[in-house]
Amino acid sequence: MIMTAQITQEIFEAFLKCPTKSRLYSNGAHGIESEFGKWQRRTQETYNSAASEHLRSSLQANEWCIGAPPAEQFNQHRYRLIFDYVAGDAEIQARLHGLELDRSQARVGRDSYIPIRFVAKEKLAPSDRLMLAFDALALSRVMGRVPGVGKIIHGCGYSTVKVPLTKLVGRVRSILGEMASERATSAVSSVVLNRHCPECEFQARCRQIARDKDDLSLLATLSNKERKKYQNKGIFTVTQLSYAFRPRKRSALSVAKHYPALKALAIRENKIHILGTPTLNRSETPVYFDVEGDADRGFYYLIGMRAETAGSTAQYSFWADDTVAEENIWADFLRKLKEIENPRLIHYGSYETQFFKRMRSRYPNTGNPALLDALACSALNLLSIIYAHVYFPTYSNGLKETGNYLG
């Protein structure tokens, strides 16, 4: 495989999120790191230090080392653990968090180190396993063979997951081939906005390029499959797409559906378009609520609610400092709802829907079943109404962007 430049683990990891970001890294570009990005980096760096200390705490000082040991010591398997080890060749390179001596293979006289990767998160993503496989492939350029397994140490409890690598390394090789083809055919200025953009250091750069090109990827409600379908029809810009909208017959509007072309038309005309007749039941007391949680740890730490009762508006916030207090804020939330006559929960997005289902399942003995059933049946996701009926002149239906437009 011929590469135009060495693929580091940073470049490979970036490609898993966005090919444009990977190309920019390959060219030595640097963007403006977001506060969230800085926090992620610091968290991972701190975890790397803590995890390596945790592993070597049970070893003698002469059983581990930091950095690449002399080749003779490496081949003699002198160290049980090696940390911060750089491996690779002219094609790929990785700085491995750690290597562990696999004693079962050492007995037959084979190079027997396996890669270890530290992940600060409690929940692993598919990309974590792919990055471990990339480490293994880079290590094979030193050892002469690909390790059959690797380990991921993750979470505050330093949980260990043993990962078979054969199929994953095959996938990594395939991705490296995609990278070679993509870099040979794509211009650096080519951008496709995606879900990674909000946390990316190149967000401002890429978004400006997309705005200048009026690129279809500006439309967050447009899937990659739909975007490619329009491109095959010769539609490449939001403005071009806006001329593709054709009003449907009333019978065709009975099924809720989103029309990207109408979204594009709303943007071109800077007007709000209403499709069909959305209906809202006003006989109930609306209770607007919003939930915040830690997806990695799997718990919710804030429930906010706002309701109008007896002619005045009341607002409440229920906080949980840890997972133990989660049930308490759920119970407090339900008690407050019980005080409201005929409440109807109103929220923006599916996150609150998932929250309600999980709380009922997680704490089955908390709350009145009849009240919970009524709340679940009447709950209204405003985003679903907007998605099908209301077309704001905004590139997404995100609450912040929509709110900024409405003022």
C-alpha positions as CSV (number, residue, x, y, z in Angstrom):
1,M,0.0,0.0,0.0
2,I,1.4,3.3,-1.0
3,M,0.8,6.3,1.3
4,T,1.7,9.9,0.5
5,A,2.6,10.5,4.2
6,Q,3.0,8.5,7.4
7,I,-0.3,7.8,9.1
8,T,-0.1,8.5,12.8
9,Q,-2.7,7.4,15.4
10,E,-4.0,11.0,15.6
11,I,-4.5,11.0,11.8
12,F,-6.2,7.6,11.8
13,E,-8.5,8.5,14.7
14,A,-9.4,11.7,13.0
15,F,-10.4,9.8,9.9
16,L,-12.9,7.7,11.9
17,K,-14.6,11.0,12.8
18,C,-14.2,13.0,9.7
19,P,-12.0,12.5,6.5
20,T,-11.5,16.3,6.2
21,K,-10.1,16.5,9.7
22,S,-7.7,13.7,8.9
23,R,-6.4,15.4,5.8
24,L,-5.9,18.6,7.7
25,Y,-3.8,16.8,10.3
26,S,-1.8,15.2,7.5
27,N,-1.0,18.6,6.2
28,G,0.1,19.8,9.6
29,A,-2.9,22.1,10.1
30,H,-4.0,23.2,13.6
31,G,-7.3,24.7,14.5
32,I,-8.7,26.4,17.6
33,E,-9.3,23.7,20.2
34,S,-12.7,24.0,21.9
35,E,-13.0,24.1,25.7
36,F,-14.7,20.7,25.5
37,G,-11.8,19.4,23.4
38,K,-9.3,20.7,26.0
39,W,-11.2,19.0,28.7
40,Q,-11.3,15.7,26.9
41,R,-7.6,15.8,26.2
42,R,-6.7,16.7,29.8
43,T,-9.0,14.0,31.1
44,Q,-7.4,11.4,28.9
45,E,-3.9,12.5,29.8
46,T,-4.6,12.3,33.5
47,Y,-6.2,8.9,33.1
48,N,-3.2,7.6,31.2
49,S,-0.9,8.5,34.1
50,A,-3.2,7.1,36.7
51,A,-3.8,3.8,34.8
52,S,-0.1,3.2,34.2
53,E,0.6,3.9,37.9
54,H,-2.2,1.4,38.7
55,L,-0.7,-1.3,36.5
56,R,2.8,-1.0,37.7
57,S,1.9,-0.7,41.4
58,S,1.9,-4.5,41.7
59,L,5.3,-4.9,40.0
60,Q,8.9,-4.6,41.0
61,A,10.8,-1.6,39.6
62,N,12.9,-3.8,37.3
63,E,9.8,-5.4,35.8
64,W,8.6,-2.4,33.9
65,C,10.0,0.5,31.9
66,I,8.9,3.7,30.2
67,G,9.8,4.2,26.5
68,A,11.5,1.7,24.2
69,P,14.0,-0.5,25.9
70,P,17.1,-1.7,24.0
71,A,16.3,-4.3,21.3
72,E,18.1,-7.0,23.2
73,Q,16.0,-6.5,26.3
74,F,12.8,-6.2,24.3
75,N,13.5,-9.5,22.5
76,Q,14.5,-11.3,25.7
77,H,11.1,-10.2,27.3
78,R,12.9,-8.6,30.2
79,Y,10.0,-6.4,31.1
80,R,6.5,-7.4,32.0
81,L,5.1,-4.0,31.2
82,I,6.4,-1.3,28.8
83,F,4.7,2.1,28.8
84,D,4.7,4.9,26.2
85,Y,6.2,2.8,23.5
86,V,6.5,4.2,19.9
87,A,6.0,1.6,17.2
88,G,5.6,1.6,13.4
89,D,7.5,2.2,10.2
90,A,7.4,4.7,7.3
91,E,3.7,3.9,6.6
92,I,2.1,4.0,10.1
93,Q,3.1,5.0,13.6
94,A,1.5,4.8,17.0
95,R,2.5,5.7,20.5
96,L,1.2,2.8,22.5
97,H,-0.1,3.5,26.0
98,G,1.4,0.2,27.1
99,L,2.7,-3.3,26.2
100,E,2.1,-6.4,28.3
101,L,4.2,-9.6,28.1
102,D,2.0,-12.5,27.1
103,R,3.6,-15.3,29.1
104,S,1.7,-18.0,27.3
105,Q,3.5,-17.1,24.1
106,A,6.8,-16.4,25.7
107,R,7.2,-20.1,26.6
108,V,7.4,-21.0,22.9
109,G,10.0,-18.3,22.2
110,R,7.9,-15.9,20.2
111,D,7.8,-12.2,20.4
112,S,4.9,-11.9,22.8
113,Y,4.0,-8.4,23.8
114,I,0.4,-7.4,23.3
115,P,-0.9,-3.8,23.1
116,I,-2.7,-2.1,26.0
117,R,-4.9,1.0,25.5
118,F,-6.2,3.3,28.2
119,V,-9.7,4.8,27.8
120,A,-11.0,7.2,30.4
121,K,-14.6,6.5,29.6
122,E,-16.8,4.0,31.4
123,K,-18.4,2.9,28.2
124,L,-16.3,1.8,25.2
125,A,-17.1,2.8,21.6
126,P,-16.3,0.8,18.5
127,S,-13.6,3.3,17.7
128,D,-11.8,2.4,20.9
129,R,-11.4,-1.2,19.7
130,L,-10.3,0.1,16.2
131,M,-7.6,2.3,17.8
132,L,-6.3,-0.7,19.8
133,A,-6.2,-2.7,16.5
134,F,-4.3,0.2,14.9
135,D,-1.8,0.1,17.8
136,A,-1.4,-3.7,17.2
137,L,-0.8,-3.2,13.5
138,A,1.9,-0.6,14.2
139,L,3.4,-3.0,16.8
140,S,3.5,-5.7,14.2
141,R,5.9,-3.6,12.2
142,V,8.4,-4.0,15.0
143,M,7.6,-7.6,16.1
144,G,7.1,-9.1,12.7
145,R,3.6,-10.4,13.4
146,V,0.2,-9.1,14.5
147,P,-0.7,-9.8,18.1
148,G,-3.8,-12.0,18.4
149,V,-5.3,-10.0,21.3
150,G,-5.0,-6.7,23.1
151,K,-6.3,-5.1,26.2
152,I,-8.3,-2.0,27.0
153,I,-8.2,-0.6,30.5
154,H,-11.1,1.8,31.0
155,G,-13.2,3.7,33.6
156,C,-12.5,4.8,37.1
157,G,-12.4,1.2,38.3
158,Y,-9.7,0.3,35.7
159,S,-11.9,-2.4,34.2
160,T,-10.0,-4.7,31.7
161,V,-11.4,-5.9,28.4
162,K,-9.5,-8.5,26.4
163,V,-10.1,-7.8,22.7
164,P,-9.5,-10.3,19.8
165,L,-7.7,-8.4,17.1
166,T,-7.7,-10.5,13.9
167,K,-10.9,-9.1,12.4
168,L,-10.3,-5.6,13.8
169,V,-6.8,-5.4,12.2
170,G,-8.4,-6.5,8.9
171,R,-10.9,-3.6,9.3
172,V,-8.0,-1.2,10.1
173,R,-6.2,-2.3,6.9
174,S,-9.3,-1.6,4.9
175,I,-9.7,1.9,6.5
176,L,-6.1,2.6,5.6
177,G,-6.9,1.7,2.0
178,E,-9.9,4.1,2.1
179,M,-7.6,6.8,3.4
180,A,-5.1,6.3,0.6
181,S,-7.9,6.5,-2.0
182,E,-9.6,9.4,-0.4
183,R,-6.4,11.5,-0.1
184,A,-5.6,10.7,-3.8
185,T,-8.9,11.9,-5.1
186,S,-10.1,14.7,-2.7
187,A,-9.1,18.3,-2.5
188,V,-8.2,19.6,0.9
189,S,-10.9,22.3,0.6
190,S,-13.6,19.6,0.2
191,V,-15.7,19.5,3.4
192,V,-18.7,17.6,4.5
193,L,-20.2,18.7,7.8
194,N,-21.2,16.0,10.3
195,R,-22.0,15.4,13.9
196,H,-18.4,15.7,15.0
197,C,-18.2,19.3,14.0
198,P,-19.4,20.9,17.3
199,E,-16.4,19.5,19.1
200,C,-13.9,19.9,16.3
201,E,-11.1,22.4,16.3
202,F,-11.7,23.1,12.6
203,Q,-15.4,23.8,13.0
204,A,-15.2,27.5,12.1
205,R,-13.0,26.9,9.1
206,C,-15.1,24.1,7.6
207,R,-18.4,25.7,8.3
208,Q,-17.2,28.9,6.5
209,I,-16.2,26.9,3.5
210,A,-19.5,25.1,3.5
211,R,-21.4,28.4,3.8
212,D,-19.3,29.9,0.9
213,K,-20.2,26.8,-1.2
214,D,-23.8,26.7,0.1
215,D,-23.1,23.0,0.6
216,L,-25.9,20.5,1.2
217,S,-24.1,19.2,4.3
218,L,-25.2,22.5,6.0
219,L,-28.6,20.9,6.4
220,A,-28.3,18.9,9.6
221,T,-31.7,17.2,8.9
222,L,-30.3,15.8,5.6
223,S,-28.8,12.3,5.9
224,N,-25.6,11.3,4.0
225,K,-27.7,8.9,1.9
226,E,-30.2,11.7,1.0
227,R,-27.4,14.1,0.3
228,K,-25.7,11.7,-2.1
229,K,-29.1,11.0,-3.8
230,Y,-29.5,14.7,-4.5
231,Q,-26.0,15.0,-5.7
232,N,-26.6,12.2,-8.2
233,K,-29.5,14.3,-9.5
234,G,-27.1,17.3,-10.0
235,I,-28.2,19.1,-6.8
236,F,-25.2,20.3,-4.8
237,T,-26.3,23.4,-3.0
238,V,-29.0,24.4,-0.5
239,T,-30.3,27.0,-3.0
240,Q,-30.6,24.4,-5.8
241,L,-32.4,22.1,-3.4
242,S,-34.9,24.8,-2.5
243,Y,-36.2,24.9,-6.1
244,A,-36.9,21.1,-5.9
245,F,-39.8,21.4,-3.4
246,R,-43.2,20.6,-4.9
247,P,-46.3,20.9,-2.7
248,R,-48.0,17.5,-2.1
249,K,-51.7,16.8,-2.2
250,R,-53.5,16.9,1.2
251,S,-53.8,13.1,1.3
252,A,-50.1,12.8,0.9
253,L,-49.5,15.0,3.9
254,S,-51.4,12.7,6.3
255,V,-48.2,10.7,7.0
256,A,-45.6,12.7,9.0
257,K,-42.6,13.3,6.9
258,H,-39.7,15.8,6.7
259,Y,-39.0,17.5,3.4
260,P,-35.4,18.8,3.1
261,A,-36.3,20.8,0.0
262,L,-38.9,22.8,2.0
263,K,-36.3,23.4,4.7
264,A,-34.0,24.7,2.0
265,L,-36.8,26.9,0.6
266,A,-37.4,28.4,4.1
267,I,-33.7,29.3,4.3
268,R,-33.7,30.9,0.8
269,E,-36.8,33.0,1.5
270,N,-36.0,33.5,5.2
271,K,-39.5,32.6,6.1
272,I,-41.1,30.1,8.4
273,H,-43.2,27.5,6.4
274,I,-46.0,25.5,8.0
275,L,-46.8,22.2,6.4
276,G,-50.2,20.6,7.2
277,T,-52.0,21.4,10.4
278,P,-50.2,20.5,13.7
279,T,-52.7,20.0,16.6
280,L,-52.0,20.6,20.2
281,N,-54.4,19.7,23.1
282,R,-54.8,22.8,25.3
283,S,-57.1,21.2,27.9
284,E,-54.1,20.0,30.0
285,T,-51.6,21.9,32.0
286,P,-48.3,22.2,30.1
287,V,-45.2,21.3,32.1
288,Y,-42.0,22.1,30.2
289,F,-39.1,19.9,31.4
290,D,-35.5,19.4,30.4
291,V,-33.0,16.7,31.6
292,E,-29.2,16.7,31.8
293,G,-27.2,13.5,32.3
294,D,-23.8,11.9,32.1
295,A,-24.2,9.4,29.2
296,D,-20.8,7.7,30.0
297,R,-21.7,7.0,33.6
298,G,-25.3,6.3,32.7
299,F,-27.0,8.6,35.2
300,Y,-29.0,11.8,35.3
301,Y,-28.0,14.7,37.5
302,L,-30.5,17.5,36.7
303,I,-34.2,17.7,36.0
304,G,-35.6,21.1,35.3
305,M,-39.3,21.9,35.0
306,R,-41.4,25.0,34.5
307,A,-45.2,25.2,34.8
308,E,-47.9,27.8,35.1
309,T,-50.3,27.2,38.0
310,A,-52.9,29.5,39.6
311,G,-51.9,32.3,37.2
312,S,-48.2,32.3,38.1
313,T,-45.2,30.5,36.7
314,A,-43.1,28.3,38.8
315,Q,-39.7,26.8,38.0
316,Y,-37.9,24.0,39.7
317,S,-34.5,22.4,39.5
318,F,-33.7,18.9,41.0
319,W,-30.0,18.1,41.3
320,A,-28.2,14.8,42.0
321,D,-24.6,14.8,43.0
322,D,-24.1,11.1,42.3
323,T,-26.0,8.0,41.1
324,V,-27.3,7.3,44.6
325,A,-29.3,10.6,44.5
326,E,-30.7,10.0,41.1
327,E,-33.8,8.2,42.5
328,N,-34.3,11.1,44.9
329,I,-34.6,13.7,42.2
330,W,-36.9,11.4,40.2
331,A,-39.2,11.0,43.2
332,D,-39.1,14.8,43.9
333,F,-40.0,15.5,40.2
334,L,-43.0,13.1,40.4
335,R,-44.2,14.6,43.7
336,K,-44.2,18.1,42.1
337,L,-46.0,16.8,39.1
338,K,-48.7,15.3,41.3
339,E,-49.4,18.7,42.7
340,I,-50.3,20.0,39.2
341,E,-53.8,19.5,37.8
342,N,-53.9,17.3,34.7
343,P,-50.2,17.8,33.8
344,R,-48.8,17.2,30.3
345,L,-45.0,16.9,29.9
346,I,-43.6,18.9,27.0
347,H,-40.0,18.5,26.0
348,Y,-37.6,19.1,23.0
349,G,-36.0,16.0,21.6
350,S,-35.9,12.3,22.3
351,Y,-33.5,12.5,25.3
352,E,-36.3,13.2,27.7
353,T,-38.4,10.3,26.3
354,Q,-35.5,7.9,26.9
355,F,-35.1,9.4,30.4
356,F,-38.7,8.8,31.3
357,K,-38.6,5.2,30.1
358,R,-35.3,4.4,31.9
359,M,-36.5,6.0,35.2
360,R,-39.7,3.9,35.2
361,S,-37.6,0.7,34.5
362,R,-34.8,1.6,36.9
363,Y,-37.1,2.6,39.8
364,P,-40.3,0.6,39.4
365,N,-41.4,1.2,43.0
366,T,-41.2,5.0,42.7
367,G,-44.3,7.0,41.8
368,N,-47.9,6.3,41.2
369,P,-48.4,3.9,38.2
370,A,-51.6,5.6,37.1
371,L,-49.8,9.0,37.0
372,L,-46.8,7.6,35.2
373,D,-49.0,5.9,32.6
374,A,-50.9,9.2,32.0
375,L,-47.7,11.2,31.7
376,A,-46.2,8.8,29.3
377,C,-49.3,8.8,27.1
378,S,-49.7,12.5,26.9
379,A,-46.1,13.6,26.7
380,L,-45.3,15.8,23.8
381,N,-42.0,16.0,22.0
382,L,-42.1,19.4,20.3
383,L,-39.2,18.5,18.0
384,S,-41.3,15.8,16.4
385,I,-44.0,18.4,15.6
386,I,-41.4,20.8,14.2
387,Y,-39.7,18.1,12.2
388,A,-42.9,17.2,10.4
389,H,-44.8,20.5,10.2
390,V,-42.7,23.6,11.0
391,Y,-39.8,24.6,8.8
392,F,-37.7,27.4,10.3
393,P,-35.1,29.2,8.1
394,T,-32.3,27.5,10.1
395,Y,-29.8,24.8,9.0
396,S,-30.8,22.6,11.9
397,N,-33.7,22.2,14.3
398,G,-31.4,22.4,17.3
399,L,-32.9,24.3,20.2
400,K,-30.1,26.8,20.4
401,E,-30.2,27.7,16.6
402,T,-34.0,27.8,16.5
403,G,-34.1,29.9,19.7
404,N,-31.5,32.4,18.3
405,Y,-33.7,32.8,15.2
406,L,-36.8,33.4,17.2
407,G,-35.0,35.8,19.5
